[in-house]
Amino acid sequence: MTSNGVIPHVLCHRCSRIIHSDWVQERLARAKPWTGQSSWALDGDAGEEENLRFFHSESLEKLDASAAAGCHLCALISKKDQYFEWSKDEHHTGLVQVVAGAGTSSVWLETSRIQDLEIDEDMANDLAGIDDWLEERYNESHDFSGAWIMDDFVTVQLRKVRSDTYSQTGPDSNLPLSTSSDAPEILESMQYWLKDCVENHAECNRYSSTQKDPTATWFPTRVIDVGQVPGKLAPRLVISAAEGLVQKKAHYLTLSHSWSISTKANNLKLETENMAQLQDSIPLDDRLSKTFRDAMKITQQLGCRYIWIDSLCIIQSGPKAKEDWQREGLTMSDVYGHSRCNITALGTGGNDGCYTPRNPLQTSPCLIKKCDDKSTVYAVNSLLENTFTENVERSPLFKRGWVFQESVLSSRAVYFGAPQLFWECRRQAFAESWPFKTDTPRVRQRLTEPTLRAIGDAPFSSKTVFEALCNGEEQQMEEDTQEEDDRAKHLIEHTFPSFLAWEKIAKTFIGTSLTFTSDRLFAMAGIARAIEHFRSFTYVTGIWRELYPLDLLWRFTRELGARNNIISGSNAPSWSWAAKELDVKESLKNIAHSEKNTQRPDHWNGNKRFLVESVTSVDYLSELVEFPNPAFESKYRPDKEGEITIALKGRVRKGLVKTERDVQNYPEDRLYIEGKDPKSPVIVYMDDDMPTEGVQVLLVLLMRWEGLVSNYWKRQFQAGLVLVPAKNEDGKGGPTVYRRVGAFHKDEFDFPVNAFDGREAEEVLRIC
């Protein structure tokens, strides 16, 4: 370490002897260069793996000491925040080994500690001898005869990377690295990533907005002018129209941050009373959070003069606050869609700021060797996907519903506040620890039912899934298409993939929290507006007409006895998932997912595939007779509409619901259909805990499908809604209006008698 920072790419003699061993060098020579043409992660190696054990240190203390002395590789393999949680408080006793593994495209070094296996000082000098001793003991016992291995402290990848995948600010320099994320090399990376994206990424320049001309300049009502003198902040609030910013074709950034910043009593925010004062100047004192000041500085560094910050650009208190919030809140698809870049401050408090101290050796690749084929081998601490998920997607900030929407809507984002800087756009992702061009998933090119079904609940890029939904080719079914085969084909080829993409976004959003649950639909209005605009879909209260019937077959993953009956503050109708409150442990599922009973305990690992592995036929057995299209504000924030109704035409059955135990003594709701074999009940998933003994309900069948399980076993399924008559408040009679209380899924394997056999009469049912 120097007074200016930390020197990278330096190895201690123990790391050097592992890296330069014949075994590692031979396998690195065979490794194929990584080209960047993969999704997020560096894909796992295929083929048979090899491994060899190396002694590294007498204890974790010795490993940490070597890292502190400046060994770049020791810093990577001793990164403390990757130790197992339950081992952090234990004494660092036991020998540290490095197990080198090799596959077709990389070599990896897996660091682990063999607890209670120690060596004396004389043995520690015979490195090769200890290697042989370790290998011999392991081969004899596989458990080191009483000692035990605490595996997977850290896995470091040795990746061969082609030169054309380097970021322009690649990690080859031997100049000292700063111990703060507020450093010149960080700024250089950030500027390069933004410039490259703006100039070369067509998909990132197709703003996800609701403007008729998406390439036109658009500005929020108000923005912050940070000052035009580089390095000198002089912020003031400006009215965009009054400043003529659209005509000037100016650019602006946006900020996503913890709401705790805006709610602190002494923090500066826009109010009716201080608007004129803030238009004159915004004071750079303690009332302005450090996060806001840092964001203004970053705005200048990225070559912009304007930034939009919610609590400084939307009136927070005063006579016009509510009106301003409701108007401005419905423009979020444009605010973030047209943003040049979204600055995301991952800190949870206003004083956290955007910058963090860190050990740069743990967040920078270590250059191992340059190869003759114009590729370079780097040691990297973790896969990009895992690092991004750990530091960004699982951060407390991303538990906030509004922030999730902001992340989805913005074409580009730079993430501050973690131990390293991250970049994400609709095409590529970067991190300081992996500053090489890495494509995000090309969902738009593979938005097909088999592909989306195969990736299931795997990590995904919400930006690219959203891009696929907004800019996919128009695939709607013609209104006069009546042929059953055409309807079924459309359902499989078009409705399924669009639904699966939407479900990924909706499920992630539902897993976030909101200060006011009444804002649930309002907080995703921007996402809905953009999709509706680009796809010409019709959206109401979280449901899409074009995704019928799948979008109505939602259910919650709650155990019996743990479901509440609390009506959501959104005032959504019963047929929308937004009608009910959700606990943080709950998630949204679809009844058409072919899986085991998700009312079992959390550890139950059922089949999570959509429908079945291969859908061979689908019967579209109901018709959406009416779907509302209410006024603009009510559509995106239906707090003035009361009960919004839809009308379905479908086959119906009556039955009684009972809560019973299955053969493994787990409770489940069973529905016994009138006139059917009582030994073949239908499993239903009720939305609430309710007295089910003898409750009479109506089943309406929405769809039936057939598919192959394990590619050879054909099974048939049925799915639909469970309804009860709604209360007739005025007592005037008239046609019965129903409300949804659950959904059902029928599998011929579990119960061979069909719930619906084709002899049922069709009815038109109105559901509120």
Secondary structure as the mmCIF struct_conf table of DSSP 4:
data_model
#
loop_
_struct_conf.conf_type_id
_struct_conf.id
_struct_conf.beg_label_comp_id
_struct_conf.beg_label_asym_id
_struct_conf.beg_label_seq_id
_struct_conf.end_label_comp_id
_struct_conf.end_label_asym_id
_struct_conf.end_label_seq_id
STRN STRN1 THR A 2 THR A 2
TURN_TY1_P TURN_TY1_P1 SER A 3 ASN A 4
STRN STRN2 GLY A 5 VAL A 6
BEND BEND1 HIS A 9 HIS A 9
HELX_RH_AL_P HELX_RH_AL_P1 HIS A 13 ILE A 19
TURN_TY1_P TURN_TY1_P2 HIS A 20 HIS A 20
BEND BEND2 SER A 21 SER A 21
HELX_RH_AL_P HELX_RH_AL_P2 ASP A 22 ARG A 30
BEND BEND3 ALA A 31 ALA A 31
HELX_LH_PP_P HELX_LH_PP_P1 LYS A 32 PRO A 33
STRN STRN3 TRP A 34 TRP A 34
BEND BEND4 GLY A 36 GLY A 36
BEND BEND5 SER A 38 ALA A 41
HELX_LH_PP_P HELX_LH_PP_P2 ASP A 43 ALA A 46
BEND BEND6 GLY A 47 GLY A 47
STRN STRN4 GLU A 50 SER A 57
BEND BEND7 GLU A 58 SER A 59
HELX_RH_AL_P HELX_RH_AL_P3 LEU A 60 ALA A 68
TURN_TY1_P TURN_TY1_P3 ALA A 69 GLY A 70
HELX_RH_AL_P HELX_RH_AL_P4 HIS A 72 ILE A 77
TURN_TY1_P TURN_TY1_P4 SER A 78 SER A 78
HELX_RH_3T_P HELX_RH_3T_P1 LYS A 80 GLN A 82
BEND BEND8 TYR A 83 TYR A 83
HELX_RH_3T_P HELX_RH_3T_P2 GLU A 85 SER A 87
TURN_TY1_P TURN_TY1_P5 LYS A 88 ASP A 89
BEND BEND9 GLU A 90 GLU A 90
BEND BEND10 GLY A 94 GLY A 94
STRN STRN5 LEU A 95 ALA A 102
BEND BEND11 THR A 104 SER A 105
STRN STRN6 SER A 106 GLN A 115
TURN_TY1_P TURN_TY1_P6 ASP A 116 ASP A 116
HELX_RH_AL_P HELX_RH_AL_P5 GLU A 121 ALA A 124
TURN_TY1_P TURN_TY1_P7 ASN A 125 ASN A 125
HELX_RH_AL_P HELX_RH_AL_P6 LEU A 127 SER A 141
BEND BEND12 HIS A 142 ASP A 143
TURN_TY1_P TURN_TY1_P8 SER A 145 GLY A 146
STRN STRN7 TRP A 148 ARG A 162
HELX_RH_3T_P HELX_RH_3T_P3 SER A 163 THR A 165
STRN STRN8 TYR A 166 TYR A 166
TURN_TY1_P TURN_TY1_P9 GLN A 168 THR A 169
TURN_TY1_P TURN_TY1_P10 PRO A 171 ASP A 172
BEND BEND13 LEU A 175 LEU A 175
HELX_LH_PP_P HELX_LH_PP_P3 PRO A 176 PRO A 176
STRN STRN9 LEU A 177 LEU A 177
HELX_LH_PP_P HELX_LH_PP_P4 SER A 178 SER A 178
BEND BEND14 THR A 179 THR A 179
STRN STRN10 SER A 180 SER A 180
BEND BEND15 SER A 181 ALA A 183
HELX_RH_AL_P HELX_RH_AL_P7 PRO A 184 ASN A 200
TURN_TY1_P TURN_TY1_P11 ALA A 202 CYS A 204
BEND BEND16 ASN A 205 ARG A 206
BEND BEND17 SER A 209 SER A 209
BEND BEND18 LYS A 212 ASP A 213
TURN_TY1_P TURN_TY1_P12 PRO A 214 THR A 215
BEND BEND19 ALA A 216 ALA A 216
BEND BEND20 THR A 221 THR A 221
STRN STRN11 ARG A 222 ASP A 225
BEND BEND21 GLN A 228 VAL A 229
TURN_TY1_P TURN_TY1_P13 PRO A 230 GLY A 231
STRN STRN12 ARG A 236 ILE A 239
HELX_RH_AL_P HELX_RH_AL_P8 SER A 240 GLU A 243
TURN_TY1_P TURN_TY1_P14 GLY A 244 LYS A 249
STRN STRN13 TYR A 252 SER A 256
TURN_TY1_P TURN_TY1_P15 TRP A 259 TRP A 259
HELX_RH_AL_P HELX_RH_AL_P9 SER A 260 THR A 263
BEND BEND22 LYS A 264 LYS A 264
TURN_TY1_P TURN_TY1_P16 ALA A 265 ASN A 266
BEND BEND23 ASN A 267 ASN A 267
STRN STRN14 GLU A 271 GLU A 271
TURN_TY1_P TURN_TY1_P17 THR A 272 ASN A 274
HELX_RH_AL_P HELX_RH_AL_P10 MET A 275 ASP A 280
BEND BEND24 ASP A 285 ASP A 285
TURN_TY1_P TURN_TY1_P18 ASP A 286 ARG A 287
BEND BEND25 LEU A 288 LEU A 288
HELX_RH_AL_P HELX_RH_AL_P11 LYS A 290 GLN A 301
TURN_TY1_P TURN_TY1_P19 LEU A 302 GLY A 303
BEND BEND26 ARG A 305 ARG A 305
STRN STRN15 TYR A 306 TRP A 308
HELX_RH_AL_P HELX_RH_AL_P12 ASP A 310 CYS A 313
BEND BEND27 ILE A 314 ILE A 314
STRN STRN16 SER A 317 SER A 317
BEND BEND28 GLY A 318 GLY A 318
TURN_TY1_P TURN_TY1_P20 PRO A 319 LYS A 320
HELX_RH_AL_P HELX_RH_AL_P13 ALA A 321 GLY A 329
TURN_TY1_P TURN_TY1_P21 LEU A 330 THR A 331
HELX_RH_AL_P HELX_RH_AL_P14 MET A 332 GLY A 337
BEND BEND29 HIS A 338 HIS A 338
BEND BEND30 ARG A 340 ARG A 340
STRN STRN17 ASN A 342 ALA A 345
BEND BEND31 THR A 348 GLY A 349
TURN_TY1_P TURN_TY1_P22 GLY A 350 ASN A 351
BEND BEND32 ASP A 352 ASP A 352
BEND BEND33 CYS A 354 CYS A 354
STRN STRN18 PRO A 357 PRO A 357
HELX_RH_3T_P HELX_RH_3T_P4 PRO A 360 GLN A 362
BEND BEND34 THR A 363 SER A 364
HELX_LH_PP_P HELX_LH_PP_P5 PRO A 365 PRO A 365
STRN STRN19 CYS A 366 LYS A 370
TURN_TY1_P TURN_TY1_P23 ASP A 372 ASP A 373
BEND BEND35 LYS A 374 LYS A 374
STRN STRN20 SER A 375 VAL A 380
BEND BEND36 ASN A 381 SER A 382
HELX_RH_AL_P HELX_RH_AL_P15 LEU A 384 PHE A 388
HELX_RH_PI_P HELX_RH_PI_P1 THR A 389 GLU A 393
TURN_TY1_P TURN_TY1_P24 ARG A 394 ARG A 394
BEND BEND37 SER A 395 SER A 395
HELX_RH_3T_P HELX_RH_3T_P5 PRO A 396 LYS A 399
STRN STRN21 ARG A 400 ARG A 400
HELX_RH_AL_P HELX_RH_AL_P16 GLY A 401 LEU A 409
BEND BEND38 SER A 411 SER A 411
STRN STRN22 ARG A 412 PHE A 416
BEND BEND39 GLY A 417 GLN A 420
STRN STRN23 PHE A 422 CYS A 425
BEND BEND40 ARG A 426 ARG A 427
STRN STRN24 GLN A 428 ALA A 431
TURN_TY1_P TURN_TY1_P25 GLU A 432 SER A 433
STRN STRN25 TRP A 434 ASP A 439
HELX_LH_PP_P HELX_LH_PP_P6 THR A 440 PRO A 441
HELX_RH_3T_P HELX_RH_3T_P6 VAL A 443 GLN A 445
HELX_RH_AL_P HELX_RH_AL_P17 GLU A 449 ILE A 455
TURN_TY1_P TURN_TY1_P26 GLY A 456 ASP A 457
BEND BEND41 ALA A 458 ALA A 458
HELX_RH_AL_P HELX_RH_AL_P18 SER A 462 ASN A 471
BEND BEND42 GLY A 472 GLY A 472
HELX_LH_PP_P HELX_LH_PP_P7 GLU A 473 GLU A 474
HELX_LH_PP_P HELX_LH_PP_P8 GLN A 476 GLU A 478
TURN_TY1_P TURN_TY1_P27 GLU A 479 ASP A 480
HELX_RH_AL_P HELX_RH_AL_P19 GLU A 484 HIS A 490
HELX_RH_PI_P HELX_RH_PI_P2 LEU A 491 THR A 495
HELX_RH_AL_P HELX_RH_AL_P20 PHE A 496 ILE A 510
TURN_TY1_P TURN_TY1_P28 GLY A 511 GLY A 511
BEND BEND43 THR A 512 THR A 512
STRN STRN26 SER A 513 SER A 513
BEND BEND44 THR A 515 PHE A 516
HELX_RH_3T_P HELX_RH_3T_P7 THR A 517 ASP A 519
TURN_TY1_P TURN_TY1_P29 ARG A 520 LEU A 521
HELX_RH_3T_P HELX_RH_3T_P8 PHE A 522 MET A 524
HELX_RH_AL_P HELX_RH_AL_P21 ALA A 525 ARG A 535
STRN STRN27 TYR A 539 VAL A 540
TURN_TY1_P TURN_TY1_P30 THR A 541 GLY A 542
STRN STRN28 ILE A 543 TRP A 544
HELX_RH_3T_P HELX_RH_3T_P9 ARG A 545 LEU A 547
TURN_TY1_P TURN_TY1_P31 TYR A 548 PRO A 549
HELX_RH_3T_P HELX_RH_3T_P10 LEU A 550 LEU A 552
STRN STRN29 TRP A 554 PHE A 556
TURN_TY1_P TURN_TY1_P32 LEU A 560 GLY A 561
HELX_LH_PP_P HELX_LH_PP_P9 ILE A 566 ILE A 566
STRN STRN30 ILE A 567 ILE A 567
HELX_LH_PP_P HELX_LH_PP_P10 SER A 568 SER A 568
TURN_TY1_P TURN_TY1_P33 GLY A 569 SER A 570
TURN_TY1_P TURN_TY1_P34 SER A 574 TRP A 575
BEND BEND45 SER A 576 SER A 576
HELX_RH_3T_P HELX_RH_3T_P11 TRP A 577 ALA A 579
STRN STRN31 LYS A 580 LYS A 580
TURN_TY1_P TURN_TY1_P35 VAL A 584 LYS A 585
STRN STRN32 LEU A 588 ASN A 590
TURN_TY1_P TURN_TY1_P36 ILE A 591 ALA A 592
STRN STRN33 HIS A 593 SER A 594
BEND BEND46 LYS A 596 LYS A 596
TURN_TY1_P TURN_TY1_P37 THR A 598 GLN A 599
BEND BEND47 ARG A 600 ARG A 600
TURN_TY1_P TURN_TY1_P38 ASP A 602 HIS A 603
STRN STRN34 ARG A 609 PHE A 610
BEND BEND48 LEU A 611 LEU A 611
BEND BEND49 GLU A 613 GLU A 613
STRN STRN35 SER A 614 TYR A 620
STRN STRN36 SER A 622 GLU A 626
HELX_RH_AL_P HELX_RH_AL_P22 PHE A 632 TYR A 636
BEND BEND50 ARG A 637 ARG A 637
BEND BEND51 ASP A 639 GLU A 641
BEND BEND52 GLU A 643 GLU A 643
STRN STRN37 ILE A 646 ARG A 661
TURN_TY1_P TURN_TY1_P39 VAL A 663 GLN A 664
BEND BEND53 ASN A 665 ASN A 665
STRN STRN38 PRO A 667 ILE A 673
TURN_TY1_P TURN_TY1_P40 GLU A 674 GLY A 675
BEND BEND54 LYS A 676 LYS A 676
TURN_TY1_P TURN_TY1_P41 PRO A 678 LYS A 679
BEND BEND55 SER A 680 SER A 680
HELX_LH_PP_P HELX_LH_PP_P11 PRO A 681 PRO A 681
STRN STRN39 VAL A 682 MET A 686
BEND BEND56 ASP A 687 ASP A 688
TURN_TY1_P TURN_TY1_P42 GLU A 693 GLY A 694
STRN STRN40 VAL A 695 VAL A 709
TURN_TY1_P TURN_TY1_P43 SER A 710 TYR A 712
STRN STRN41 TRP A 713 PRO A 725
HELX_LH_PP_P HELX_LH_PP_P12 ALA A 726 LYS A 727
TURN_TY1_P TURN_TY1_P44 GLU A 729 ASP A 730
BEND BEND57 PRO A 735 PRO A 735
STRN STRN42 VAL A 737 ASP A 747
TURN_TY1_P TURN_TY1_P45 GLU A 748 ASP A 750
BEND BEND58 VAL A 753 VAL A 753
BEND BEND59 ALA A 755 ALA A 755
BEND BEND60 GLY A 758 GLY A 758
HELX_LH_PP_P HELX_LH_PP_P13 GLU A 760 ALA A 761
STRN STRN43 GLU A 762 ILE A 767
#
